Amino acid sequence: MNRPHLDQDIRSLSEFRARVASFVQQVHQTHRPVVITHHGKSAAVLLDVSDYESLLDKLELIQDVRDAEKQIDGGEGLGHKTARRQLLSRLSK
């Protein structure tokens, strides 16, 4: 996903309503989100589906890393040699 161009990708709700199809096509082609405003304030973001899925994947990965860091800080981690030995023993079964 590319960052929005402030002069092209911030649109009012009334403009969005009038040109929905063209904004969907723009998001799909440019992979830039469109920010929709309502009464001059940002209200929603239109994203391409593949960009949205990619964003969710990245967020999941970040959460997994944070969870792993908490586990390590809590003494739940394994040393490299122990982890390798356990993994190899599971693979050989």
C-alpha positions as a printed NumPy array, in Angstrom:
array([[  0.   ,   0.   ,   0.   ],
       [  1.303,   3.414,  -0.934],
       [  0.848,   6.495,   1.206],
       [ -2.005,   8.786,   0.171],
       [ -1.27 ,  11.924,  -1.827],
       [ -2.836,  14.681,   0.224],
       [ -3.87 ,  16.672,  -2.837],
       [ -5.532,  13.7  ,  -4.572],
       [ -6.662,  11.192,  -1.974],
       [ -8.642,  13.173,   0.597],
       [-12.25 ,  13.586,  -0.478],
       [-15.467,  14.791,   1.083],
       [-18.301,  12.37 ,   1.724],
       [-20.525,  14.181,  -0.774],
       [-17.848,  13.904,  -3.486],
       [-17.321,  10.251,  -2.585],
       [-21.051,   9.522,  -2.902],
       [-21.136,  11.13 ,  -6.339],
       [-18.069,   9.248,  -7.635],
       [-17.91 ,   5.955,  -5.726],
       [-16.999,   3.818,  -8.744],
       [-14.144,   6.09 ,  -9.808],
       [-12.693,   6.138,  -6.283],
       [-12.855,   2.352,  -6.034],
       [-11.066,   2.123,  -9.384],
       [ -8.463,   4.693,  -8.258],
       [ -7.719,   2.763,  -5.044],
       [ -7.443,  -0.496,  -6.964],
       [ -5.067,   0.98 ,  -9.574],
       [ -2.85 ,   3.163,  -7.364],
       [ -2.886,   1.1  ,  -4.146],
       [ -3.234,   4.403,  -2.295],
       [ -6.039,   4.72 ,   0.246],
       [ -8.673,   7.413,  -0.105],
       [ -9.496,   9.327,   3.076],
       [-13.132,  10.359,   3.246],
       [-14.039,  13.432,   5.268],
       [-17.327,  14.383,   6.867],
       [-17.845,  17.981,   7.972],
       [-14.157,  18.667,   7.357],
       [-12.865,  15.849,   9.568],
       [-11.505,  12.471,   8.517],
       [-14.242,   9.85 ,   8.856],
       [-13.268,   6.739,   6.882],
       [-10.596,   5.196,   4.691],
       [-11.159,   3.246,   1.479],
       [ -8.497,   0.558,   0.874],
       [ -7.882,  -1.995,  -1.824],
       [ -8.803,  -5.459,  -0.522],
       [ -5.336,  -6.933,  -1.104],
       [ -3.735,  -3.974,   0.693],
       [ -6.144,  -4.43 ,   3.594],
       [ -5.304,  -8.134,   3.848],
       [ -1.578,  -7.339,   3.721],
       [ -2.031,  -4.777,   6.483],
       [ -3.82 ,  -7.339,   8.653],
       [ -1.02 ,  -9.869,   8.04 ],
       [  1.561,  -7.32 ,   9.156],
       [ -0.417,  -6.461,  12.272],
       [ -0.692, -10.16 ,  13.15 ],
       [  3.06 , -10.581,  12.754],
       [  3.738,  -7.575,  14.986],
       [  1.389,  -9.   ,  17.631],
       [  3.141, -12.389,  17.42 ],
       [  6.509, -10.692,  17.978],
       [  5.141,  -8.761,  20.965],
       [  3.688, -11.95 ,  22.441],
       [  7.027, -13.729,  21.969],
       [  8.885, -10.859,  23.65 ],
       [  6.508, -11.046,  26.635],
       [  7.044, -14.796,  26.866],
       [ 10.817, -14.371,  26.791],
       [ 10.654, -11.602,  29.416],
       [  8.52 , -13.938,  31.54 ],
       [ 11.124, -16.684,  31.384],
       [  9.123, -18.867,  28.998],
       [ 11.727, -18.863,  26.228],
       [ 14.057, -21.694,  25.246],
       [ 17.716, -21.428,  24.411],
       [ 18.757, -22.107,  20.837],
       [ 20.32 , -25.503,  21.595],
       [ 17.276, -26.707,  23.524],
       [ 14.838, -25.507,  20.868],
       [ 16.897, -27.104,  18.092],
       [ 17.121, -30.421,  19.949],
       [ 13.348, -30.476,  20.59 ],
       [ 12.566, -29.59 ,  16.982],
       [ 14.887, -32.229,  15.566],
       [ 13.47 , -34.881,  17.87 ],
       [  9.929, -34.051,  16.708],
       [ 10.968, -34.199,  13.053],
       [ 12.621, -37.583,  13.437],
       [  9.474, -39.241,  14.852]])
